[in-house]
C-alpha cells in the first residue's frame, strides 16, 4: 500500500504517525514554513518536523495547480492519499491520481460543521458532544461520502486544545481502520444528508475579543474555544488582558456588562449581559498567564471597575 499523507498542524500528527506505523508513508505533503513568534522567524509545521525526525520525505508546494505538483504526485504512484488538516483545497486533477482516492479526517460529526473551525464552533455553541469522521474527499468542501464516524463527549472543562488532542488521537485510530477497509475492498460509504448540513466559518484573531453584552455562558464558551489561539481578550485600564480560564456563575448581574461585581482571592466576578462570569486565570501584557490570586498581588482591582471599552 503506497500512501501519501497530506497534513500540516499538530492535529494531523497522530494520524500521520498511526498510518506510518501501520502501513508506511512514502511521502508527506504540508504547507510551507511560516513566520512565527516575535522575531517572525520561519518555522516548520508540526507535520514536517515529524517527517524529519522519522525519515519520511516531505513536500511543501507553494502552488498546487501549476502542473508541477500534480506531476510530482503522479510520480509517487500512490494507491491512496490520506488527508488530515492540510489546510488547502485539492482540485479534481489531484483527486483523480490515486486509484483508491483520498480519505480525509474531519473533527466533527458531518454533515454538522463543514468548514475550517469545527472544534471551535462546537465549543462556542456549547455542544455536549462532537466526534470524528473519516470521509472520501471530493471537490466540494467536506461533502464527501462518510466511511466511519464516532461520537465523543465534550467535557465542561474542555478547551479547543484539549478537545483537539482527544479528537486527533481517536481520529488516528479510526483513520487506520478506514484505510484497512478500503484496501480490503470492504469499505461502505454513506452519502451525507444535505438537509442536515451546518457550515462553520474560519475562526479569526478578532473573534477572541470578549463582548461583555453576551451572556456568561457564551463568554465562557468563547474562552474555551480560543485556547490556544487567539486567546480571549478584553481591554482593562487601557491594555489588553488575555483571559485563560473562567466559569459561568448561576447568579444575576446587578451591574452593567463588563463591570467588576466583586474581587475574591481566586476569582474576579464580572457582570455580563446575562449572568456573572468568574475570571480565574488571566494574563497581563508582557507577563505569563497566572491565577487571580497571583495577579492581584501586584495590583489592586476594585468592584465597579470595568472590563471592555465602556
N, C-alpha and C positions, 0 to 999 in steps of 0.2 A: 504494500500500500504506500504509494508516494503522496505525501501530504505537504502542501504549502500552507503556512499559517499566516493570517492577517490579524494584526492587533497592535495596539500602541501603549495604553496606560497600564497601571498596576492591576486593574480589574481583569486584564487579559492574561496576566502571567500564570495564574493557576491552571487555566485551560491549556496554555502552551506547554507547561510542564507535564500535565497529565497526558496530553496527546503524544508528546515526545517520548514519555516514559512507556506508553503502551504500544505505539506504532512506529515511532521515529518521525522526525520532521526534516524534510530535505532542505527547507529554507523558510525564513520568516520575512514578512513584509510589515514595516511600520512607518509612521510618519517621520519626517526629517527631525534632526536635533533642533531644539528650540531654546531661546534665551530664557534663563531662569534667575531668580534672586535679584538682589540689589545691583550686583555687578553685571547682570544681563549676559552672563557667560553661557555659551551653548552647552546644553546638557542632553545626553542621550535619553530617550524614553525608556521606561522600565522593560519593555519587551526586548529592545536592543541590548540592554545591559545583561539580561538573562541569556540571550543568544551568545554574547561574547564569552560569558562565564562557562557556557556549556558547549561551545564549539559548533553552534548552528549558524550557517551563513545567513546574513541579513541584508535585505534590500530596503532602501528608503527613497522611493521615487518622488520627485517633486511634481512631475506630471504623470497622470495615469493614462491619458488618452491621446498621446502623440505618436503612438505606434511602437516606441522603444520598449516601454514596459510590457506591452502585450507580447512583443517578440520574446522578451526575457521569460515571461510566464510560460509561453509556449515551449521554450527550450527546456524548462524544468519537467515537462511531461507529467504534471500532477494527475493522479487519479481523482482526487477530491481536494477542495480547499476549505479550510476552517477559518471562520471569522469571529473575533470577539473584540468589540470596541475598537475597531480600526479607525473610525472617525471620518471616512471619506466614502462617497457613493461610488459604486462599481457599475460600469456600463456593460451593456449586453455582450460586446465582443470579448470582454474578460470573463463574464459569467459562462460563456459557451465553451471555454477551453477545457476544464476538467470534465471527463465523461460522467463522473458521478455528481457533478455540480458543486455548489458552495453551500455549506452549512453555517449557520450563524447562532451564536448565543445572545439572547436578549434578556436583560434582567427585569422582566415584568411578565405578567400573565396575559400575553397577547390574546385578543386584539386590544386590550387595555394598555394605554400608554405607549403607542407607537411614537417614536421620535427620540430626541437626544438626551432627555433628562428623566427617564422613568423612575429612577430611585429617588431623586429629589422630589419629584412630583408626588409619589406615593407618600412621602413624609409630610410634604406641605399640606396634602389633603387629609392627613390624619388617618390614613388607611390602617386597618388592623392586620391585613395580610398583603403579600405580594408574591413573587415567585420567579422562576426562570423558565425560559422557553428555548428549545432547540428547533430551528426552523430552516426551511430552504430559502436561500437568497434569490430574490427576483428584482427586477428593475425598480419597482415601487418600494418605497421605504418601509421596512418591517412588515410587509404584506404577504410574505411567502407562506406556504402551507406549513403546518405545525407537525413536527415529528414526535417530540417529547415535551412534557410540561409538568412542573411540580410546584405546588403552593408552599409558601413559607410564611411563618408569622413575623410580624413587626412588633418588637417589644416597646414598651413605653419609653425606655431609655435609649433606643437605637438612634444613632446619627447616620448621616449618609456614609461616613467612613465605616462604622461597624456593620451596617447593613450590606454595604458593598462587599465587604470581606466575606460575609456568610454566603451571599448570593454567588460570588465568584468561586468559592470553594465547592459548593454544591453543583453549580453550573458546570464546573470542570468534570465532575464525575458523570454528569448527565451527557456531556459532550462526548466523552469516550464511549458511553453506551450507544449514543446516536450513530457514531461512525461505525461501530461494530454492526449495528442493524443495517446500515446502508451497504457496507461491504459484504454482508452475508445475503443480501437480497431480501431481507425480512422487514425492511422499513415500510411503514404505513404512514402516509402523510394525510393530514386532515386540513381542508381549507378553513381559513379564518371566517368567522361570522361578521360580515361587513356591517350589519346593523348594530353591532356592539363595539365598534371601533371608537377608541378615545385617543386623541393625539396629545402630545406634550411638546412644548417649545423648548428651545435651548435655555438653560439656566445661565444667567449672566451675572457679572460682578455687581451691577446696580441692584439686582434682586435681593442682595444682602442687607439693604437699608431697612431698618425697622420702621414700620408705620404704626405709631402708638394708638391710632384710632381703630386699628384692628382689635379683635378680641385677644384675651390672654392665651387661649389655646392656639389660635392662629399664629401668634408671635412665637410661642414655644415651638411650634412645628417648624417655623422658619429657622429658628436657631438650630434645630436638629438637622434640617436639610442643608444648611450652609456650612456644615463641618465635613471636610477640612477646608473647603473653599466655597465662597469668598469669605466666610465667617460673618455672621450677622453683626451689624454695627449701628451705632447711633451717636449723634453729636452730644457732648456733655462739656459744659464750660468752654465751648469754642473748639474742642478737639474731638476726634472720633474715638469712641470706645468700642472695642470688639467684645461681643458677648458670646461666651462659650457654653454656658450651662444655665438652664432656667427650669422653673416649674410653674405651672398654672395653678393658682390658689383658688379654692372654692369660696370666694367671698366677693361681695360687691365693691366697686370702686367709687369712693366718695369724692375723688379729686378729678381734675381734668386729665385726659390721656397724656401720659409721659411724666406726670408729676410723681415725685417720690412720696409714698404713703408713710413709710416708716423704715428705719435703719436698724437692723438687728446684727448680732455678731456674725452670723453665717449667711445672711441674705439681705438684699435690698429689695423692698416691695414697691412696685411701680404700678400706678393706675394705667389701665388701657381703655379702649373703647367699650369693653365689656369684661369686667373682672380685673383681677390683680395678678401681675406677673412677678415672681420672685427671681431675682438675678443671683446666681450662686458663684459663677466663675466669669471673670472679665479680664480685659487686657487694655492697659493704657498705652498710648503711642510710645514706641521705643522700649517697652517693657515686655516681659514674658507674661503669659496668662497666669492668673493667680486667683485663689479663693477670696471671697469677700472679706473674711476676717483679716487676711494679709493685706489686701488692697486698702482697707480702712486704717491700717497702722500708719500709713504715710500721708493720709489726707482725711479731713473732716467732711462728711457728707451729711446733709440735714434734710429732714422732711420738708416738703414744699419746693425743694429744688426740682429742676425739670430736665428730663432727657428729651432729645429731639430739638427741633428748631423753634419751638414756642418759647 
